[in-house]
Amino acid sequence: MARFKNDEAAKKALAHTIKLADAKTEDFDTVFYVGGHGPMWDLAESPISIALIEFFYNSGKPVALVCHAPGTLRHVTYKGEPLVKGKRVTGFTNSEEEEVQLTNVVPFLVEDELMRLGAIFEKVRNWEPFSIVDGRLVTGQNPASSTIAAKNLLKVVAAEPMKERAPFHQPEQEIFKAVLPEDIDWKPYAAFQHSVSLAIVGQSSEKGPYVIRVKVPRGVKLMPHKHPEDRIYTVISGIFYIGLGDQFDAEKLVAYPPGAVIILPGNTSHFHWAKSGDYISQVTAIGPLSTHPTFTG
């Protein structure tokens, strides 16, 4: 504490912390999650935290977590699998939780959860310093492990300078390319008999960003349906009509001209009608793409 009180830079940094949502991953070489029981309730379930860790790891940057913080990895994935699956990790043990008499208070036990996800959980006696490094993942068992985990993290960062790390690219985005209008190969979209679509970038059937274009012929109605993923529509040509609800109701349709951008939250029931002619819309979203009919009439 005395050292902290004499460190003006540290005091200034603590007094002006930013929200996690405002943190830019490109501004940092690594992320270090300290312990405490709190992360098990908030960070473990935070979409912002989950995305942050995934971005750091996918970008070739190391990630470190100590004590209860490894529990925040419970929803973090890598290539479609739990990040910790098959990796050597440690964290606050069941016996340590029992000693502090919070076994029946915490939402889950770190040791049990990591093992459930397929991790190779290792530990030493309660309260002794212990840290594991498995590739870009650094974990520490308990509060006493903070120093050794931090030192291990610094070694990983030093061994993998940022400038030498290969940049992370989404599928099919590792090289420069362009798709010209005349090169578009329209293919049937199974969810709707009369509409056609083409995946231009990414694999829409897999987890990750994708861009597709949907072309609907004049007069075709797309009955109420929903998609689990959030979507951003851009009208490319024609007039794009969209209405919200589980029943097709022409009076609810709103017309949008070319160039318009429409944001559609996931699981919002909606419908379309190529009322005034053919239209083409472009959809940008995070896959996998899925369509569920909601028409009840």
Helices and strands as residue ranges (DSSP letters): H 2-5, H 8-15, G 20-22, G 25-27, E 31-33, G 38-40, G 43-45, H 47-58, E 63-66, G 69-73, E 77-78, E 81-82, E 88-89, H 94-99, H 110-116, E 120-121, E 131-134, E 137-140, G 143-145, H 146-159, G 162-164, G 181-183, E 187-188, E 196-201, E 208-216, E 221-226, E 231-237, E 240-244, G 250-252, E 254-256, E 261-264, E 270-273, E 279-287, E 292-293
